[in-house]
Amino acid sequence: MNLPSGIAGRTAGPPLPGPADTRSCDDYALGCKLLARRCERLLAQASMLEPGWLPDAQLELLDFYRRQMLDLACGKLSREA
């Protein structure tokens, strides 16, 4: 926040973070493939952690989302799925 606090050089609250660096893709299938690759990389990194450090449900969800995005990209599922 950039509201003055009454003390020179100080503000009334913490600074707000800048906008997140995001990218968007106009091609729906390509966007789904990019998300699937990201899930695959996260799954690979998570799999390298010590056993038991992450619950199995987290790993299963990453794999589920990876498969879901690939199915959406190739038309096996509708966008409403």
FIROSE-576122 format. One record per residue: chain; residue in three letters; y negated, z negated, x negated of N, C-alpha, C in turn. Coordinates in nm, 2 decimals. Atoms other than C-alpha are relative to their C-alpha. Layout:
! FIROSE-576122
<r chaine="A" residu="ALA" n_py="Y" n_pz="Z" n_px="X" ca_py="Y" ca_pz="Z" ca_px="X" c_py="Y" c_pz="Z" c_px="X"/>
...
***
This chain:
! FIROSE-576122
<r chaine="A" residu="MET" n_py="0.12" n_pz="0.00" n_px="-0.09" ca_py="0.00" ca_pz="0.00" ca_px="0.00" c_py="-0.12" c_pz="0.00" c_px="-0.09"/>
<r chaine="A" residu="ASN" n_py="0.12" n_pz="-0.01" n_px="0.08" ca_py="-0.34" ca_pz="0.08" ca_px="-0.13" c_py="-0.12" c_pz="-0.07" c_px="0.06"/>
<r chaine="A" residu="LEU" n_py="0.10" n_pz="0.08" n_px="-0.06" ca_py="-0.53" ca_pz="-0.17" ca_px="0.08" c_py="-0.05" c_pz="-0.10" c_px="-0.11"/>
<r chaine="A" residu="PRO" n_py="0.05" n_pz="0.09" n_px="0.10" ca_py="-0.76" ca_pz="-0.37" ca_px="-0.14" c_py="0.03" c_pz="-0.15" c_px="0.04"/>
<r chaine="A" residu="SER" n_py="-0.03" n_pz="0.14" n_px="-0.03" ca_py="-0.67" ca_pz="-0.74" ca_px="-0.17" c_py="-0.12" c_pz="-0.09" c_px="-0.01"/>
<r chaine="A" residu="GLY" n_py="0.12" n_pz="0.08" n_px="0.03" ca_py="-1.01" ca_pz="-0.87" ca_px="-0.26" c_py="-0.01" c_pz="-0.04" c_px="-0.14"/>
<r chaine="A" residu="ILE" n_py="0.00" n_pz="0.02" n_px="0.14" ca_py="-0.92" ca_pz="-0.91" ca_px="-0.62" c_py="0.00" c_pz="0.14" c_px="-0.07"/>
<r chaine="A" residu="ALA" n_py="0.02" n_pz="-0.13" n_px="0.07" ca_py="-1.04" ca_pz="-0.63" ca_px="-0.85" c_py="0.13" c_pz="0.05" c_px="-0.06"/>
<r chaine="A" residu="GLY" n_py="-0.12" n_pz="-0.06" n_px="0.06" ca_py="-0.75" ca_pz="-0.40" ca_px="-0.94" c_py="0.13" c_pz="-0.04" c_px="0.06"/>
<r chaine="A" residu="ARG" n_py="-0.13" n_pz="0.05" n_px="-0.07" ca_py="-0.50" ca_pz="-0.56" ca_px="-0.70" c_py="0.00" c_pz="0.06" c_px="0.14"/>
<r chaine="A" residu="THR" n_py="-0.01" n_pz="-0.05" n_px="-0.14" ca_py="-0.37" ca_pz="-0.43" ca_px="-0.37" c_py="0.06" c_pz="-0.10" c_px="0.08"/>
<r chaine="A" residu="ALA" n_py="-0.05" n_pz="0.10" n_px="-0.09" ca_py="-0.26" ca_pz="-0.61" ca_px="-0.06" c_py="0.15" c_pz="0.00" c_px="0.02"/>
<r chaine="A" residu="GLY" n_py="-0.14" n_pz="-0.01" n_px="-0.02" ca_py="0.10" ca_pz="-0.51" ca_px="-0.08" c_py="0.07" c_pz="0.08" c_px="-0.11"/>
<r chaine="A" residu="PRO" n_py="-0.07" n_pz="-0.07" n_px="0.11" ca_py="0.37" ca_pz="-0.35" ca_px="-0.29" c_py="-0.03" c_pz="0.15" c_px="0.02"/>
<r chaine="A" residu="PRO" n_py="0.02" n_pz="-0.14" n_px="-0.01" ca_py="0.33" ca_pz="0.02" ca_px="-0.37" c_py="0.12" c_pz="0.06" c_px="0.08"/>
<r chaine="A" residu="LEU" n_py="-0.11" n_pz="-0.07" n_px="-0.07" ca_py="0.53" ca_pz="0.25" ca_px="-0.14" c_py="0.06" c_pz="0.11" c_px="-0.10"/>
<r chaine="A" residu="PRO" n_py="-0.06" n_pz="-0.11" n_px="0.09" ca_py="0.78" ca_pz="0.48" ca_px="-0.32" c_py="-0.04" c_pz="0.14" c_px="0.05"/>
<r chaine="A" residu="GLY" n_py="0.03" n_pz="-0.14" n_px="-0.04" ca_py="0.71" ca_pz="0.85" ca_px="-0.33" c_py="0.11" c_pz="0.06" c_px="0.08"/>
<r chaine="A" residu="PRO" n_py="-0.10" n_pz="-0.06" n_px="-0.08" ca_py="0.90" ca_pz="1.09" ca_px="-0.12" c_py="0.13" c_pz="0.03" c_px="-0.08"/>
<r chaine="A" residu="ALA" n_py="-0.13" n_pz="-0.03" n_px="0.07" ca_py="1.27" ca_pz="1.14" ca_px="-0.21" c_py="0.00" c_pz="0.15" c_px="-0.03"/>
<r chaine="A" residu="ASP" n_py="-0.01" n_pz="-0.14" n_px="0.04" ca_py="1.35" ca_pz="1.46" ca_px="-0.39" c_py="0.12" c_pz="0.06" c_px="0.07"/>
<r chaine="A" residu="THR" n_py="-0.10" n_pz="-0.06" n_px="-0.09" ca_py="1.54" ca_pz="1.66" ca_px="-0.13" c_py="-0.01" c_pz="0.15" c_px="-0.01"/>
<r chaine="A" residu="ARG" n_py="-0.01" n_pz="-0.14" n_px="-0.01" ca_py="1.66" ca_pz="2.01" ca_px="-0.11" c_py="0.06" c_pz="0.04" c_px="0.13"/>
<r chaine="A" residu="SER" n_py="-0.07" n_pz="-0.04" n_px="-0.12" ca_py="1.75" ca_pz="2.20" ca_px="0.20" c_py="0.05" c_pz="0.14" c_px="-0.03"/>
<r chaine="A" residu="CYS" n_py="-0.06" n_pz="-0.13" n_px="0.01" ca_py="1.96" ca_pz="2.51" ca_px="0.24" c_py="0.00" c_pz="0.07" c_px="0.13"/>
<r chaine="A" residu="ASP" n_py="0.00" n_pz="-0.08" n_px="-0.13" ca_py="1.90" ca_pz="2.78" ca_px="0.51" c_py="0.13" c_pz="0.05" c_px="0.04"/>
<r chaine="A" residu="ASP" n_py="-0.14" n_pz="-0.04" n_px="-0.03" ca_py="2.26" ca_pz="2.89" ca_px="0.48" c_py="0.09" c_pz="-0.11" c_px="0.04"/>
<r chaine="A" residu="TYR" n_py="-0.08" n_pz="0.12" n_px="-0.05" ca_py="2.47" ca_pz="2.65" ca_px="0.69" c_py="0.13" c_pz="-0.01" c_px="-0.08"/>
<r chaine="A" residu="ALA" n_py="-0.13" n_pz="0.01" n_px="0.07" ca_py="2.80" ca_pz="2.73" ca_px="0.52" c_py="-0.02" c_pz="-0.04" c_px="-0.14"/>
<r chaine="A" residu="LEU" n_py="0.03" n_pz="0.03" n_px="0.14" ca_py="2.65" ca_pz="2.71" ca_px="0.17" c_py="-0.04" c_pz="-0.15" c_px="0.00"/>
<r chaine="A" residu="GLY" n_py="0.04" n_pz="0.14" n_px="0.00" ca_py="2.49" ca_pz="2.37" ca_px="0.26" c_py="0.13" c_pz="-0.09" c_px="0.02"/>
<r chaine="A" residu="CYS" n_py="-0.12" n_pz="0.08" n_px="-0.02" ca_py="2.83" ca_pz="2.24" ca_px="0.38" c_py="0.08" c_pz="0.00" c_px="-0.13"/>
<r chaine="A" residu="LYS" n_py="-0.08" n_pz="-0.01" n_px="0.13" ca_py="3.00" ca_pz="2.36" ca_px="0.06" c_py="-0.07" c_pz="-0.09" c_px="-0.11"/>
<r chaine="A" residu="LEU" n_py="0.07" n_pz="0.08" n_px="0.10" ca_py="2.73" ca_pz="2.19" ca_px="-0.15" c_py="0.03" c_pz="-0.15" c_px="0.03"/>
<r chaine="A" residu="LEU" n_py="-0.03" n_pz="0.14" n_px="-0.03" ca_py="2.79" ca_pz="1.86" ca_px="0.04" c_py="0.14" c_pz="-0.03" c_px="-0.03"/>
<r chaine="A" residu="ALA" n_py="-0.14" n_pz="0.02" n_px="0.03" ca_py="3.16" ca_pz="1.90" ca_px="0.00" c_py="0.02" c_pz="-0.02" c_px="-0.15"/>
<r chaine="A" residu="ARG" n_py="-0.01" n_pz="0.02" n_px="0.15" ca_py="3.12" ca_pz="1.94" ca_px="-0.38" c_py="-0.06" c_pz="-0.14" c_px="-0.04"/>
<r chaine="A" residu="ARG" n_py="0.05" n_pz="0.13" n_px="0.03" ca_py="2.90" ca_pz="1.63" ca_px="-0.39" c_py="0.09" c_pz="-0.11" c_px="0.03"/>
<r chaine="A" residu="CYS" n_py="-0.10" n_pz="0.10" n_px="-0.04" ca_py="3.16" ca_pz="1.43" ca_px="-0.20" c_py="0.11" c_pz="0.00" c_px="-0.10"/>
<r chaine="A" residu="GLU" n_py="-0.11" n_pz="-0.01" n_px="0.10" ca_py="3.42" ca_pz="1.56" ca_px="-0.45" c_py="-0.04" c_pz="-0.07" c_px="-0.13"/>
<r chaine="A" residu="ARG" n_py="0.04" n_pz="0.07" n_px="0.13" ca_py="3.22" ca_pz="1.45" ca_px="-0.75" c_py="-0.01" c_pz="-0.15" c_px="0.01"/>
<r chaine="A" residu="LEU" n_py="0.01" n_pz="0.14" n_px="-0.02" ca_py="3.15" ca_pz="1.11" ca_px="-0.60" c_py="0.14" c_pz="-0.06" c_px="0.01"/>
<r chaine="A" residu="LEU" n_py="-0.13" n_pz="0.05" n_px="-0.01" ca_py="3.52" ca_pz="1.07" ca_px="-0.52" c_py="0.07" c_pz="0.00" c_px="-0.14"/>
<r chaine="A" residu="ALA" n_py="-0.05" n_pz="0.00" n_px="0.13" ca_py="3.61" ca_pz="1.17" ca_px="-0.88" c_py="-0.06" c_pz="-0.12" c_px="-0.08"/>
<r chaine="A" residu="GLN" n_py="0.07" n_pz="0.11" n_px="0.07" ca_py="3.36" ca_pz="0.91" ca_px="-1.02" c_py="0.06" c_pz="-0.13" c_px="0.05"/>
<r chaine="A" residu="ALA" n_py="-0.05" n_pz="0.13" n_px="-0.06" ca_py="3.48" ca_pz="0.64" ca_px="-0.78" c_py="0.15" c_pz="-0.02" c_px="-0.04"/>
<r chaine="A" residu="SER" n_py="-0.15" n_pz="0.01" n_px="0.04" ca_py="3.85" ca_pz="0.71" ca_px="-0.87" c_py="0.01" c_pz="-0.05" c_px="-0.14"/>
<r chaine="A" residu="MET" n_py="-0.01" n_pz="0.05" n_px="0.14" ca_py="3.77" ca_pz="0.63" ca_px="-1.24" c_py="-0.03" c_pz="-0.15" c_px="-0.01"/>
<r chaine="A" residu="LEU" n_py="0.02" n_pz="0.14" n_px="0.01" ca_py="3.67" ca_pz="0.28" ca_px="-1.15" c_py="0.13" c_pz="-0.08" c_px="-0.01"/>
<r chaine="A" residu="GLU" n_py="-0.11" n_pz="0.09" n_px="0.00" ca_py="3.90" ca_pz="-0.01" ca_px="-1.20" c_py="0.07" c_pz="-0.01" c_px="0.13"/>
<r chaine="A" residu="PRO" n_py="-0.07" n_pz="0.01" n_px="-0.13" ca_py="4.17" ca_pz="-0.03" ca_px="-0.93" c_py="-0.04" c_pz="-0.13" c_px="0.07"/>
<r chaine="A" residu="GLY" n_py="0.04" n_pz="0.12" n_px="-0.08" ca_py="4.07" ca_pz="-0.26" ca_px="-0.65" c_py="-0.15" c_pz="-0.03" c_px="0.00"/>
<r chaine="A" residu="TRP" n_py="0.14" n_pz="0.02" n_px="0.01" ca_py="3.70" ca_pz="-0.24" ca_px="-0.74" c_py="-0.07" c_pz="0.05" c_px="0.13"/>
<r chaine="A" residu="LEU" n_py="0.05" n_pz="-0.06" n_px="-0.12" ca_py="3.63" ca_pz="-0.02" ca_px="-0.44" c_py="0.11" c_pz="0.00" c_px="0.11"/>
<r chaine="A" residu="PRO" n_py="-0.11" n_pz="-0.01" n_px="-0.10" ca_py="3.82" ca_pz="-0.05" ca_px="-0.11" c_py="0.05" c_pz="0.14" c_px="0.02"/>
<r chaine="A" residu="ASP" n_py="-0.06" n_pz="-0.14" n_px="-0.02" ca_py="4.06" ca_pz="0.24" ca_px="-0.04" c_py="-0.08" c_pz="0.07" c_px="0.11"/>
<r chaine="A" residu="ALA" n_py="0.07" n_pz="-0.07" n_px="-0.11" ca_py="3.86" ca_pz="0.31" ca_px="0.28" c_py="-0.12" c_pz="0.08" c_px="-0.05"/>
<r chaine="A" residu="GLN" n_py="0.11" n_pz="-0.07" n_px="0.05" ca_py="3.56" ca_pz="0.42" ca_px="0.08" c_py="0.05" c_pz="0.13" c_px="-0.06"/>
<r chaine="A" residu="LEU" n_py="-0.05" n_pz="-0.12" n_px="0.06" ca_py="3.77" ca_pz="0.67" ca_px="-0.12" c_py="0.05" c_pz="0.09" c_px="0.11"/>
<r chaine="A" residu="GLU" n_py="-0.05" n_pz="-0.08" n_px="-0.11" ca_py="3.94" ca_pz="0.79" ca_px="0.20" c_py="-0.12" c_pz="0.07" c_px="0.08"/>
<r chaine="A" residu="LEU" n_py="0.11" n_pz="-0.06" n_px="-0.07" ca_py="3.60" ca_pz="0.85" ca_px="0.37" c_py="-0.06" c_pz="0.11" c_px="-0.08"/>
<r chaine="A" residu="LEU" n_py="0.05" n_pz="-0.11" n_px="0.09" ca_py="3.47" ca_pz="1.05" ca_px="0.07" c_py="0.09" c_pz="0.13" c_px="0.01"/>
<r chaine="A" residu="ASP" n_py="-0.09" n_pz="-0.11" n_px="-0.01" ca_py="3.78" ca_pz="1.27" ca_px="0.09" c_py="-0.01" c_pz="0.06" c_px="0.14"/>
<r chaine="A" residu="PHE" n_py="0.01" n_pz="-0.05" n_px="-0.13" ca_py="3.75" ca_pz="1.30" ca_px="0.47" c_py="-0.13" c_pz="0.08" c_px="0.02"/>
<r chaine="A" residu="TYR" n_py="0.13" n_pz="-0.08" n_px="-0.01" ca_py="3.38" ca_pz="1.41" ca_px="0.45" c_py="0.01" c_pz="0.13" c_px="-0.08"/>
<r chaine="A" residu="ARG" n_py="-0.02" n_pz="-0.12" n_px="0.08" ca_py="3.48" ca_pz="1.66" ca_px="0.17" c_py="0.07" c_pz="0.10" c_px="0.08"/>
<r chaine="A" residu="ARG" n_py="-0.08" n_pz="-0.10" n_px="-0.08" ca_py="3.74" ca_pz="1.82" ca_px="0.39" c_py="-0.07" c_pz="0.04" c_px="0.13"/>
<r chaine="A" residu="GLN" n_py="0.07" n_pz="-0.03" n_px="-0.12" ca_py="3.52" ca_pz="1.80" ca_px="0.70" c_py="-0.11" c_pz="0.11" c_px="-0.03"/>
<r chaine="A" residu="MET" n_py="0.10" n_pz="-0.10" n_px="0.04" ca_py="3.24" ca_pz="1.99" ca_px="0.52" c_py="0.06" c_pz="0.14" c_px="-0.03"/>
<r chaine="A" residu="LEU" n_py="-0.07" n_pz="-0.12" n_px="0.03" ca_py="3.48" ca_pz="2.25" ca_px="0.39" c_py="0.04" c_pz="0.07" c_px="0.13"/>
<r chaine="A" residu="ASP" n_py="-0.04" n_pz="-0.05" n_px="-0.13" ca_py="3.62" ca_pz="2.30" ca_px="0.74" c_py="-0.12" c_pz="0.06" c_px="0.08"/>
<r chaine="A" residu="LEU" n_py="0.12" n_pz="-0.05" n_px="-0.07" ca_py="3.27" ca_pz="2.34" ca_px="0.88" c_py="-0.05" c_pz="0.13" c_px="-0.07"/>
<r chaine="A" residu="ALA" n_py="0.05" n_pz="-0.12" n_px="0.07" ca_py="3.18" ca_pz="2.59" ca_px="0.61" c_py="0.07" c_pz="0.12" c_px="0.03"/>
<r chaine="A" residu="CYS" n_py="-0.08" n_pz="-0.12" n_px="-0.03" ca_py="3.47" ca_pz="2.82" ca_px="0.68" c_py="0.03" c_pz="0.03" c_px="0.14"/>
<r chaine="A" residu="GLY" n_py="-0.01" n_pz="-0.02" n_px="-0.15" ca_py="3.45" ca_pz="2.79" ca_px="1.06" c_py="0.12" c_pz="-0.05" c_px="0.06"/>
<r chaine="A" residu="LYS" n_py="-0.11" n_pz="0.06" n_px="-0.06" ca_py="3.76" ca_pz="2.59" ca_px="1.12" c_py="-0.04" c_pz="-0.10" c_px="0.11"/>
<r chaine="A" residu="LEU" n_py="0.05" n_pz="0.09" n_px="-0.09" ca_py="3.55" ca_pz="2.34" ca_px="1.30" c_py="-0.14" c_pz="0.05" c_px="0.05"/>
<r chaine="A" residu="SER" n_py="0.13" n_pz="-0.04" n_px="-0.05" ca_py="3.25" ca_pz="2.39" ca_px="1.53" c_py="-0.11" c_pz="-0.09" c_px="-0.06"/>
<r chaine="A" residu="ARG" n_py="0.11" n_pz="0.08" n_px="0.05" ca_py="2.91" ca_pz="2.25" ca_px="1.43" c_py="-0.01" c_pz="-0.14" c_px="0.08"/>
<r chaine="A" residu="GLU" n_py="0.00" n_pz="0.11" n_px="-0.09" ca_py="2.95" ca_pz="2.00" ca_px="1.72" c_py="0.11" c_pz="-0.10" c_px="-0.04"/>
<r chaine="A" residu="ALA" n_py="-0.12" n_pz="0.09" n_px="0.04" ca_py="3.27" ca_pz="1.85" ca_px="1.55" c_py="-0.04" c_pz="-0.12" c_px="-0.06"/>
***
